[in-house]
Amino acid sequence: MPHIVFNKINKELNVPSSLDGTNFNFIAKSYNFTDSPRKTEYKISTTRDKKEFLLTLREKEEKLLLKPDKVTRISPVQLIKDSLNSYAKITEAEIAFSNTQNFSQKVEPTQEYLKDIDYFVNDFNTDKEIQIEIGFGSGRHLLHQAKTNPDVQFIGLEIHTPSIEQLLKQIKIQEIKNILVVNYDARLFMEFIKSNKVGRIFVHFPVPWDKKPHRRIYSNDFINEALRVLKITGTLELRTDSRKYFDYCVELLTNLPKGKITIDINKDLAVSSKYEDRWKRQGKHIYDVVLTCEENDAEINHEFDFSFKKEINFLEVIKRIPTKTLVEKDYFVHVEDIFTIENKENSGLIQITFGNFDRPLSKYILVEEGKASYFQDSPLPTSANIKAHQKIKEILE
């Protein structure tokens, strides 16, 4: 990810202020709410191109490191680079290292087909069949499918920003009109597609996560969500080179109350990745398992109010906020960090992780003069997030 290392900063950043299209809104300073000592860290609220996010500034080996905050990630990368450069310029900082400059002319990716998750929650609607690829990587398979099936609306999910930008560039170069791209966890995303609308879900060569199986895309919840969004005869298609992952998924699928699965070994597709070609040359097996949907499902309701009604005494709350994870039967809440906003009374940021154990969500709660709200946007209204929100309200209010 882009970042800048400073030898020193010569001019204090006054907020609010702006430079070259970047707005700096407030600065929040880390607050030690646990017994473990830590170095001071700052979160800088930044807005550029109508997108609000945080930059992180902290000490690193007697220098200062400025980088994008990992929780409030955004795309494209160029937007982050421009914001980092604006900070360096406005503070007249002495730069020791930077990877935020562009030294070659490249095809600029189109943003028309890159959508935020809110678009799919609130605005997405189509009469076309939907097909979804989860973790599209280089995008070769997704591009092939979109060109071959122009009447299908494709959605590509990926959390690796360089892969997203590579695909967006190819969409522009090849003038493809039927792909939408979203940077989001597929395990959460599936809950916001209407029931019985999807023809195919591709999960090709997912990370096996042999040492962290809880991070795998395939789970009972994921399979049930896939069956809900799939139309009758729609398919959930796994392709993997990992025998362990294949066996794990087959066990999940064969423990369904009912269903139809098809298994193939070393099946040739019309398009394959360079890695798949290499694995086949090495004699490594490729496994396919396809689950076919055989019945329709009911729609689900996504409406929920994630607001905080009562005024919050921020300084009192952070003195008594729990430092240990609150674990309930089907959800959890864990406060990761706390930051106090400088030069503003009763204000700060609470970094919190919560929701489903298999699909945790990390957010900031912004408290400004006693009024609390989720930073950037509200959580997605999953059942686990709703229950966790009620617990968070108890803690804060």
C-alpha positions, 0 to 999 in steps of 0.5 A: 500500500502507498505510504510516506516516511518522514524525517520530520514534519516542519509545519503543524496541520491545522484542521479543518484545512484543505489543499489540492482537492484534499480536505483534512477534517479532524485529528484524533490521538490514541488514548491508552485505555489498557494497561499495555503501554504504546506509542502515540498514534494519530488518525487524520480524518480525510475527504477526497473525491467525496470519499471520507477515510482515515490516514494513520500517522505514527512513529517508526524507527525515529521517523514518522510513517503516514499510511492509509488506515486499514479499517477505512480502506478505499479505492482507487489507490491513486486517491490515497496517494494524492491524499498522502502527498497533500499531507506532506505538502501542507505540513512541509514535511521532509520526506525520507521515503515515498511510493506515492509518485507515478513515474509512467503513463498508464491506462487509467481504470474506469470508476464507472463499474466500481461500486460501494457496498451501499450501492448493492444494499440500497440501489442495485436492481436488474432484470438480467440474470446475475452471476458472481465471481468471488476473488477474481484475481487477475480477472481473466475468467470473469472477463471471459464470462462477461464477453461470452454472456453479454446479457448477464450482469456479472459482479466481481468481488475482490479485496485485493486492490491491485487486482481490482485496478487491473480488472477495471483497466481491462474493462475500459480497454475491452469496452465491457459493459456488464461487469460491476466490481465491489471491494468487499468480503463475499461472506457479508456481500451475499446477504444483500442480493435478492433471493432467486436471482443468481444463475452461477457463483464462481469460487475459483482457487480461493485461499485454502487457509489451512492454518486459519480455517475460520477465514475460509469462504466456504461455511454452512452460512455461506452455502445457505446464503448461496442457495438463497440467492441462486435461482432453480438450476443455479450453481455454486461452483468451486475450483481448487488445487487444494485437496484439503480444501476440496475435501473440506467443502465436499464434507460441508456440501454432503451434510446438507439436508438435501441437494445435488452436487457434481464432482470433476477432476482435471476438467478443462475450462474455456479459460484458465489462469497462468497458475492453473496452467503451471499446476497442470504442467506439474501434474497437480490435480484440479478439483471441481465441485458444483452444487445445484439449487433445486428450490426457491427461497423467501426474500429477506428484510434489510431494514434496520436503524443503526443510529445512537439516540442518546447523548454520550459522555465520551470521557466517562465512557472510555474510562469504563469501556470493557477491554475484554471481548464480550462473547455471546452465543451468536455474536461478539463485541471487542473494542480495539482502540480509542482515540480522542479528537483534539481541540473538540470537547466530548469527541473521539473515535472508538475502533470496534470489531463485532458481529459474526465470529466467522464474518467479523466487521471492523468499524469506527464509532465517531463521537462528536460533541456527545453525538455518536454515529458509525464512521463512513457508513452504518454496518450491514444489517445482518442478524449478528450485526444487529445484535452486536449494535444493541450491545454496543448501545448498552456500553455507550449509552 
